[in-house]
């Protein structure tokens, strides 16, 4: 024990400003200041110490009769209570205060130590609890009491650290403290969490023999332990033995039932709690909300949140985030945002997981600009984006075709002090390979070692796919050897590009040989591998061998998937054997294989190719019924059939020529056939057709179809607005594009930045720079990420399309609107401008 320092003198009559530096205000800074003051030789003369208790804990009574070290200890604990991090900071401060105090004062630390122990137990900070116990044990007074031992044993048991809990129980007895009912209840829970239910039940049964009657706490401990082990029926049986179960026992069972997937029973138990007139606690509600989200009953889950709020219970951020995430998974982003806003208005503060759920949802929905806008909003609310946030956004930019913006995001991430990981680079390597930029992909792959990042199986597979696609098969084989030497086992995605390349270049025979080689090396081919070969056999009209390989695939336990069945269906359709093709679709439904849009399109093409128009359209109706969304190719099939009827015999139409040949009369004829078959053209119908017309720059047809939509009271969706605006810009109809863009905003949509790029660059090219500046100045840039605005509108747009002079005014306008890009983006802008000079 360090020698005691002299007692501190009476507080000097100085203000906190007597020192040269004003005192900090945040709890962490105040605790750091206190720790620094205590480390000085004449700590008791430090002028700020008398003022720190009031600054650390304004709500703490002044207690001027209590010695200053004890007041400082109590205030430090009060200030640290809300945070794990602050509690870790406060622990050495209390030790220092206790050690520096003279022996007569040390017993007075019993209350601050007890308070600190309570807060540490609440956060289950067992390492800190053990340090506090060791200090009290070695430097008493105050020595550990029975309550101290009980708190320590309970914390260890909650973590299933039973061996250590039993050692402290033995020390407790040797120190003269007798275990009580609380000790038994803790041990029961510990045995259950250590999956020793028999020992837990034995201890439970011995309690009356030791003079402790079973109370609701004992039952709750045993029931909670059984629930944690998944022994729900045993827990319910024990619950039935209770004379008067309390609200806590009900809550434990609600949680146990929900976690075991017995949701209806959990909901009934919650209802029973309310019938008794009790208010269920947040734990019970949280379990029900989590279950409802897992079962995709998200509306009911939100209703539970509302019920909690009505009962003046505050849902945790974890519970609220589960609802936000569930809405995102269903693609209901407006509902997800609504719950998110409720969190901010009073339920709880969203954390990085909440924001990441929204980022994922917007990216999945194709609204990358909305996901990017969350970056700045996070920071504005004190939440820093993490590696998951950036990885989601980088992958989304890659999927959206903006690979350069993905690399820009990588620079921002590194500027934030976050190190990219293998998931970051997997997205980039994969995007480069799919874009045909194989040399860049290889260069990036080879740079990973210098960055201290080990490629994983996904990285290797992406690059192997890219090399095979680029017909660099020898390089792909070399990479496969490197992958195996690095300790990775090839999987179906590794071998598929090789099989596909062999089938394409040398025929099915070589593909089959590769599969035979896999079998000889005890590598089991998968459905994907077999499907590639079967598809090639069908194309070679080798139907007998295809059927044989299909049987071999099934015999090895590889069930056919949607792609395999569609391959078979296409072969039958190509032979005009539509009855057999229909049977394949029936088999898919029988085997619970999802019939996707490609499968329906294949069957539709089969019927249309032999002139069965009504049958083809009836498939469209079935697609609408089962929510398998028709796409551009669906309508290409139907329009090709209509065009073939009016064109000269022998004219062959591919997908591109279909849309170049199609007139509005053909579209309207298709609509009439659809109506005849009780199919009303929907927003999705118009969207698929308009997007294709827009790609070909057919603005006249596009505007006519938009007018037809309005006449039919069909609302334009975000995709239609975007396609039409870009089409109008390509046709230099900028005034119409601007009117439509304003209409889009008026209907609650945030236009994609590419709309602004096309519009502004087009106006400047036509000598209407002032109009472009007016539009830029009146746009709602606060709805976007400032960095992305600069990347896509200014760098990729104005500068790279030859209008660098206009960018200075637009940057200034962004700054005036408090939409300042990051320093990294300013550097990118300067680099880009320097290359154009």
Helices and strands as residue ranges (DSSP letters): G 16-18, H 27-38, G 43-45, H 49-56, H 68-80, H 84-100, H 103-106, G 107-109, H 110-122, H 126-138, H 146-158, H 162-174, H 181-193, H 197-206, G 208-210, H 216-228, H 232-241, H 247-259, H 263-275, H 282-294, H 298-310, H 317-329, H 333-342, I 343-347, H 352-364, H 368-380, H 387-399, H 403-415, H 422-434, H 438-447, H 457-469, H 473-485, H 492-506, H 508-520, H 527-539, H 543-555, H 562-574, H 578-590, H 597-609, H 613-625, H 632-646, H 655-661, H 664-676, H 683-695, H 699-711, H 718-730, H 734-746, H 753-765, H 769-777, G 781-783, H 786-789, I 790-799, G 804-806, H 807-816, H 823-836
